[in-house]
Amino acid sequence: MKAYVLRSYGPPEVLELGDVPTPAPGPGEVLVRVRATSVQPYDWHHMRGEPYVARLMGGTLGPRGPRIGILGADVAGEVEATGAGVTAFRPGDQVFAMVTGGGFAEYVSVRESELVRKPENLSFEQAAAVPLAAATALLALDEGQVRPGHEVLVNGASGGVGTFAVQLARAFGAEVTGVCGPRNVDLVRSLGAGEVVDYSRADFTRTARRYDLLLDIAGTRPAAACRRVLRPRGTHVLVGGPAGRWLQPVGHTIAALSTSPFTSRRVVLADVTRCREKRAKLVRLAALVEQGDLTPVVDRVYPFDDLPAAVRYVEEGHARGKVVVSV
């Protein structure tokens, strides 16, 4: 099969398109013919091996080189074959999933317990936009214990996670304010935000309004400033942070979490890659999509041959919603 292989850290050019063995599904595994995948910061952080401090933390970034040979955390496609003991799926079924790696290829082997049937009202390209970003938004709202009537502020409302977060918070009955740049104000409002703050014109941490929940995706303001916008029992959910070569966004996360014991406002981290209920979240998301409460926002669709260009575009940080690759 064709796949983009990552052998060393570096710019998008280090992603080498070549022939590699097609994986064989083991017991309890399903071989998926990938029809579409998506690109996100998770991918280019691993491609660059940044921040450098993460290479020393024992995770998926190795100290000398990448531990994930084929990137791509989002998969939408068709079941090609099944391993022993698989009962829920058969060849031809249309599925989607969140995987640790392997999406930047024509085929990927996925555990049966990680697969979910693709919503019928989504194309493969739309479905590939959902898994990691939408599950992250859902986890953030769950961690924030969102309820009907809550006032929710989404900082970074026009990106991949943000466009899902605005829609989900609205679907759960919250009043939503989105923070984004000037060219995305109309988009964020169309997703259900009652108010939109253009960060080029106003600092959201210096308004008089107070919120029950802050979903901090962009990480553009320090924790002390973010506390100002929260009610005394409000929650600050950390989703992302400023990019950096050496420490960020790890430093931003540690600084914010360290303040939690000294304030009545909760500070929590939403990291869906460590969540044990990934499939359950995808099942919930699929239902919301089929009900019409959630629609992926796709900025661009690239052909498989141009996947490095898609990664470069996402790394530049100006994507509206998700960037998808048709395989």
DODOTI-269833 format. One record per residue (C-alpha): residue number from 1; x, y, z. Coordinates in pm, whole numbers, plus 50000, padded with zeros to 5 digits. Example, Ala and Ser with C-alpha at 12.3 -4.5 7.8 and 13.67 -1.06 7.14 Angstrom:
<nodes>
+-----+-------+-------+-------+
: seq :     x :     y :     z :
+-----+-------+-------+-------+
:   1 : 51230 : 49550 : 50780 :
:   2 : 51367 : 49894 : 50714 :
+-----+-------+-------+-------+
</nodes>
This chain:
<nodes>
+-----+-------+-------+-------+
: seq :     x :     y :     z :
+-----+-------+-------+-------+
:   1 : 50000 : 50000 : 50000 :
:   2 : 50098 : 50365 : 49971 :
:   3 : 50170 : 50551 : 50294 :
:   4 : 50349 : 50860 : 50420 :
:   5 : 50628 : 50737 : 50645 :
:   6 : 50790 : 50954 : 50913 :
:   7 : 51150 : 50847 : 50975 :
:   8 : 51289 : 51164 : 51131 :
:   9 : 51166 : 51495 : 51272 :
:  10 : 51142 : 51795 : 51046 :
:  11 : 50922 : 51998 : 50807 :
:  12 : 50645 : 51846 : 50592 :
:  13 : 50904 : 51732 : 50337 :
:  14 : 51019 : 51458 : 50578 :
:  15 : 50690 : 51275 : 50514 :
:  16 : 50800 : 51016 : 50257 :
:  17 : 50536 : 50866 : 50026 :
:  18 : 50626 : 50508 : 49950 :
:  19 : 50521 : 50145 : 49939 :
:  20 : 50491 : 49963 : 50271 :
:  21 : 50333 : 49628 : 50359 :
:  22 : 49956 : 49634 : 50397 :
:  23 : 49877 : 49548 : 50761 :
:  24 : 49705 : 49217 : 50830 :
:  25 : 49423 : 49238 : 51086 :
:  26 : 49496 : 49031 : 51395 :
:  27 : 49241 : 48884 : 51635 :
:  28 : 48981 : 49147 : 51724 :
:  29 : 49109 : 49384 : 51453 :
:  30 : 48956 : 49524 : 51136 :
:  31 : 49142 : 49625 : 50820 :
:  32 : 48999 : 49956 : 50697 :
:  33 : 49043 : 50091 : 50345 :
:  34 : 49104 : 50459 : 50423 :
:  35 : 48891 : 50689 : 50208 :
:  36 : 48974 : 51010 : 50393 :
:  37 : 49181 : 51137 : 50683 :
:  38 : 49233 : 51480 : 50837 :
:  39 : 49528 : 51686 : 50953 :
:  40 : 49559 : 51858 : 51291 :
:  41 : 49817 : 52005 : 51529 :
:  42 : 49861 : 51657 : 51680 :
:  43 : 50018 : 51551 : 51350 :
:  44 : 50257 : 51837 : 51289 :
:  45 : 50373 : 51839 : 51654 :
:  46 : 50476 : 51475 : 51604 :
:  47 : 50627 : 51552 : 51264 :
:  48 : 50838 : 51833 : 51411 :
:  49 : 50909 : 51656 : 51740 :
:  50 : 50800 : 51971 : 51922 :
:  51 : 50800 : 52092 : 52188 :
:  52 : 51141 : 51946 : 52263 :
:  53 : 51054 : 51896 : 52628 :
:  54 : 50787 : 51644 : 52525 :
:  55 : 51060 : 51414 : 52389 :
:  56 : 51174 : 51360 : 52749 :
:  57 : 50829 : 51283 : 52889 :
:  58 : 50801 : 50920 : 52778 :
:  59 : 50509 : 50969 : 52539 :
:  60 : 50474 : 50922 : 52165 :
:  61 : 50762 : 51162 : 52089 :
:  62 : 51088 : 50971 : 52110 :
:  63 : 51404 : 51147 : 52232 :
:  64 : 51597 : 51068 : 51912 :
:  65 : 51322 : 51013 : 51659 :
:  66 : 50949 : 50959 : 51609 :
:  67 : 50778 : 50661 : 51770 :
:  68 : 50483 : 50681 : 51530 :
:  69 : 50597 : 50578 : 51181 :
:  70 : 50275 : 50670 : 51001 :
:  71 : 50085 : 50971 : 51134 :
:  72 : 49713 : 51040 : 51096 :
:  73 : 49475 : 51010 : 51391 :
:  74 : 49146 : 51036 : 51199 :
:  75 : 49017 : 50763 : 50970 :
:  76 : 48702 : 50728 : 50761 :
:  77 : 48664 : 50442 : 50518 :
:  78 : 48533 : 50095 : 50442 :
:  79 : 48596 : 49761 : 50608 :
:  80 : 48825 : 49558 : 50383 :
:  81 : 48874 : 49250 : 50600 :
:  82 : 48827 : 49131 : 50957 :
:  83 : 49043 : 48935 : 51196 :
:  84 : 48945 : 48639 : 51410 :
:  85 : 48667 : 48705 : 51660 :
:  86 : 48531 : 49019 : 51495 :
:  87 : 48151 : 49011 : 51495 :
:  88 : 48029 : 49372 : 51473 :
:  89 : 48164 : 49454 : 51126 :
:  90 : 48195 : 49293 : 50786 :
:  91 : 48358 : 49390 : 50455 :
:  92 : 48192 : 49690 : 50292 :
:  93 : 48074 : 49854 : 50615 :
:  94 : 48142 : 50227 : 50624 :
:  95 : 48321 : 50328 : 50945 :
:  96 : 48524 : 50599 : 51114 :
:  97 : 48763 : 50598 : 51407 :
:  98 : 49025 : 50779 : 51612 :
:  99 : 49359 : 50597 : 51605 :
: 100 : 49704 : 50654 : 51753 :
: 101 : 49853 : 50662 : 51404 :
: 102 : 49818 : 50511 : 51060 :
: 103 : 49565 : 50741 : 50892 :
: 104 : 49816 : 50878 : 50638 :
: 105 : 49795 : 50553 : 50440 :
: 106 : 49568 : 50356 : 50209 :
: 107 : 49490 : 50095 : 50474 :
: 108 : 49501 : 50082 : 50852 :
: 109 : 49431 : 49804 : 51101 :
: 110 : 49198 : 49918 : 51380 :
: 111 : 49072 : 49738 : 51689 :
: 112 : 48706 : 49645 : 51661 :
: 113 : 48646 : 49822 : 51992 :
: 114 : 48761 : 50154 : 51838 :
: 115 : 48542 : 50151 : 51526 :
: 116 : 48206 : 50326 : 51485 :
: 117 : 47971 : 50318 : 51189 :
: 118 : 47997 : 50633 : 50981 :
: 119 : 47691 : 50861 : 50999 :
: 120 : 47494 : 50807 : 50679 :
: 121 : 47447 : 51179 : 50624 :
: 122 : 47822 : 51247 : 50603 :
: 123 : 48063 : 51189 : 50317 :
: 124 : 48391 : 51016 : 50393 :
: 125 : 48565 : 51356 : 50384 :
: 126 : 48319 : 51505 : 50634 :
: 127 : 48340 : 51199 : 50859 :
: 128 : 48721 : 51218 : 50863 :
: 129 : 48692 : 51570 : 51007 :
: 130 : 48510 : 51447 : 51315 :
: 131 : 48701 : 51202 : 51540 :
: 132 : 48985 : 51371 : 51728 :
: 133 : 48865 : 51733 : 51709 :
: 134 : 48499 : 51670 : 51789 :
: 135 : 48583 : 51416 : 52061 :
: 136 : 48820 : 51671 : 52217 :
: 137 : 48543 : 51933 : 52216 :
: 138 : 48299 : 51685 : 52370 :
: 139 : 48549 : 51582 : 52639 :
: 140 : 48615 : 51949 : 52721 :
: 141 : 48244 : 52016 : 52770 :
: 142 : 48206 : 51700 : 52978 :
: 143 : 48500 : 51803 : 53196 :
: 144 : 48338 : 52145 : 53230 :
: 145 : 48011 : 51982 : 53339 :
: 146 : 47813 : 52198 : 53097 :
: 147 : 47440 : 52225 : 53163 :
: 148 : 47146 : 52403 : 53001 :
: 149 : 47162 : 52774 : 53077 :
: 150 : 47537 : 52778 : 53136 :
: 151 : 47732 : 53060 : 52977 :
: 152 : 48027 : 52918 : 52784 :
: 153 : 48320 : 53106 : 52633 :
: 154 : 48517 : 52933 : 52355 :
: 155 : 48859 : 53089 : 52295 :
: 156 : 48966 : 52967 : 51952 :
: 157 : 48615 : 52916 : 51818 :
: 158 : 48698 : 52900 : 51446 :
: 159 : 48948 : 52613 : 51446 :
: 160 : 48893 : 52239 : 51428 :
: 161 : 48805 : 52184 : 51794 :
: 162 : 48641 : 52525 : 51832 :
: 163 : 48386 : 52485 : 51552 :
: 164 : 48270 : 52160 : 51712 :
: 165 : 48274 : 52308 : 52064 :
: 166 : 48045 : 52597 : 51969 :
: 167 : 47791 : 52363 : 51811 :
: 168 : 47804 : 52108 : 52095 :
: 169 : 47768 : 52368 : 52370 :
: 170 : 47468 : 52513 : 52188 :
: 171 : 47315 : 52167 : 52142 :
: 172 : 47352 : 52108 : 52518 :
: 173 : 47151 : 52422 : 52593 :
: 174 : 47434 : 52661 : 52681 :
: 175 : 47468 : 53024 : 52578 :
: 176 : 47787 : 53049 : 52375 :
: 177 : 48035 : 53330 : 52317 :
: 178 : 48311 : 53263 : 52065 :
: 179 : 48651 : 53431 : 52037 :
: 180 : 48807 : 53441 : 51690 :
: 181 : 48973 : 53663 : 51432 :
: 182 : 48787 : 53919 : 51216 :
: 183 : 48746 : 53700 : 50906 :
: 184 : 48577 : 53423 : 51105 :
: 185 : 48317 : 53625 : 51299 :
: 186 : 48030 : 53536 : 51065 :
: 187 : 48129 : 53169 : 51060 :
: 188 : 48132 : 53139 : 51440 :
: 189 : 47800 : 53319 : 51468 :
: 190 : 47647 : 53084 : 51209 :
: 191 : 47750 : 52786 : 51424 :
: 192 : 47534 : 52904 : 51713 :
: 193 : 47740 : 53158 : 51908 :
: 194 : 47510 : 53425 : 52050 :
: 195 : 47803 : 53664 : 52081 :
: 196 : 48138 : 53676 : 51904 :
: 197 : 48450 : 53857 : 52029 :
: 198 : 48691 : 53968 : 51756 :
: 199 : 49028 : 53938 : 51929 :
: 200 : 49175 : 54207 : 51702 :
: 201 : 48933 : 54458 : 51854 :
: 202 : 48883 : 54343 : 52214 :
: 203 : 49052 : 54143 : 52491 :
: 204 : 48800 : 53885 : 52609 :
: 205 : 48959 : 53876 : 52956 :
: 206 : 48879 : 54245 : 53015 :
: 207 : 48506 : 54247 : 52951 :
: 208 : 48250 : 54276 : 53230 :
: 209 : 48076 : 53949 : 53142 :
: 210 : 48142 : 53637 : 53349 :
: 211 : 48110 : 53275 : 53238 :
: 212 : 48047 : 52935 : 53392 :
: 213 : 48292 : 52765 : 53158 :
: 214 : 48592 : 52874 : 52951 :
: 215 : 48710 : 52634 : 52681 :
: 216 : 49062 : 52759 : 52622 :
: 217 : 49168 : 52616 : 52286 :
: 218 : 49391 : 52896 : 52158 :
: 219 : 49575 : 52950 : 52489 :
: 220 : 49641 : 53312 : 52403 :
: 221 : 49600 : 53453 : 52754 :
: 222 : 49768 : 53356 : 53086 :
: 223 : 49574 : 53169 : 53353 :
: 224 : 49546 : 53472 : 53582 :
: 225 : 49378 : 53671 : 53306 :
: 226 : 49145 : 53381 : 53223 :
: 227 : 49029 : 53361 : 53586 :
: 228 : 48885 : 53710 : 53552 :
: 229 : 48618 : 53596 : 53308 :
: 230 : 48496 : 53307 : 53525 :
: 231 : 48233 : 53306 : 53796 :
: 232 : 48360 : 53200 : 54141 :
: 233 : 48272 : 52833 : 54079 :
: 234 : 48348 : 52841 : 53708 :
: 235 : 48573 : 52599 : 53520 :
: 236 : 48872 : 52671 : 53298 :
: 237 : 48921 : 52378 : 53058 :
: 238 : 49261 : 52366 : 52887 :
: 239 : 49246 : 52222 : 52538 :
: 240 : 49545 : 52370 : 52357 :
: 241 : 49799 : 52644 : 52390 :
: 242 : 50054 : 52856 : 52208 :
: 243 : 50293 : 52665 : 51984 :
: 244 : 50660 : 52667 : 52071 :
: 245 : 50978 : 52485 : 51984 :
: 246 : 51109 : 52421 : 52335 :
: 247 : 50833 : 52429 : 52597 :
: 248 : 50495 : 52547 : 52468 :
: 249 : 50218 : 52443 : 52491 :
: 250 : 50337 : 52224 : 52781 :
: 251 : 50450 : 52528 : 52981 :
: 252 : 50115 : 52702 : 52934 :
: 253 : 49931 : 52392 : 53059 :
: 254 : 50154 : 52342 : 53364 :
: 255 : 50131 : 52710 : 53459 :
: 256 : 49752 : 52705 : 53443 :
: 257 : 49708 : 52376 : 53629 :
: 258 : 49943 : 52488 : 53907 :
: 259 : 49703 : 52769 : 54000 :
: 260 : 49405 : 52539 : 54054 :
: 261 : 49463 : 52455 : 54424 :
: 262 : 49465 : 52824 : 54515 :
: 263 : 49134 : 52934 : 54366 :
: 264 : 48767 : 52836 : 54378 :
: 265 : 48770 : 52810 : 54000 :
: 266 : 48848 : 52465 : 53862 :
: 267 : 49126 : 52420 : 53609 :
: 268 : 49123 : 52091 : 53417 :
: 269 : 49294 : 51947 : 53110 :
: 270 : 49101 : 51787 : 52824 :
: 271 : 49334 : 51541 : 52647 :
: 272 : 49125 : 51298 : 52446 :
: 273 : 49429 : 51090 : 52346 :
: 274 : 49443 : 50969 : 52707 :
: 275 : 49066 : 50920 : 52737 :
: 276 : 48949 : 50561 : 52789 :
: 277 : 48606 : 50627 : 52638 :
: 278 : 48703 : 50732 : 52286 :
: 279 : 48457 : 50500 : 52114 :
: 280 : 48171 : 50603 : 52344 :
: 281 : 48234 : 50965 : 52253 :
: 282 : 48234 : 50885 : 51882 :
: 283 : 47902 : 50703 : 51922 :
: 284 : 47754 : 51013 : 52089 :
: 285 : 47896 : 51237 : 51819 :
: 286 : 47759 : 51017 : 51540 :
: 287 : 47412 : 51042 : 51696 :
: 288 : 47437 : 51422 : 51718 :
: 289 : 47545 : 51438 : 51354 :
: 290 : 47254 : 51223 : 51242 :
: 291 : 47014 : 51438 : 51446 :
: 292 : 47138 : 51748 : 51268 :
: 293 : 47291 : 51905 : 51581 :
: 294 : 47651 : 51881 : 51458 :
: 295 : 47803 : 51950 : 51117 :
: 296 : 48176 : 51939 : 51039 :
: 297 : 48327 : 52260 : 50904 :
: 298 : 48575 : 52165 : 50633 :
: 299 : 48810 : 52439 : 50515 :
: 300 : 48995 : 52250 : 50241 :
: 301 : 49016 : 51901 : 50094 :
: 302 : 49355 : 51796 : 49955 :
: 303 : 49431 : 51494 : 49737 :
: 304 : 49648 : 51224 : 49892 :
: 305 : 49948 : 51323 : 49676 :
: 306 : 49939 : 51672 : 49833 :
: 307 : 49920 : 51559 : 50195 :
: 308 : 50244 : 51740 : 50297 :
: 309 : 50089 : 52064 : 50166 :
: 310 : 49784 : 52000 : 50386 :
: 311 : 50010 : 51958 : 50689 :
: 312 : 50193 : 52280 : 50602 :
: 313 : 49864 : 52470 : 50577 :
: 314 : 49746 : 52346 : 50917 :
: 315 : 50084 : 52429 : 51071 :
: 316 : 50045 : 52789 : 50955 :
: 317 : 49749 : 52817 : 51194 :
: 318 : 49490 : 52986 : 50972 :
: 319 : 49256 : 52696 : 50894 :
: 320 : 48883 : 52751 : 50944 :
: 321 : 48749 : 52429 : 51086 :
: 322 : 48915 : 52113 : 50957 :
: 323 : 49158 : 52028 : 50676 :
: 324 : 49086 : 51693 : 50513 :
: 325 : 49281 : 51464 : 50281 :
: 326 : 49096 : 51241 : 50034 :
: 327 : 49280 : 50910 : 50004 :
+-----+-------+-------+-------+
</nodes>
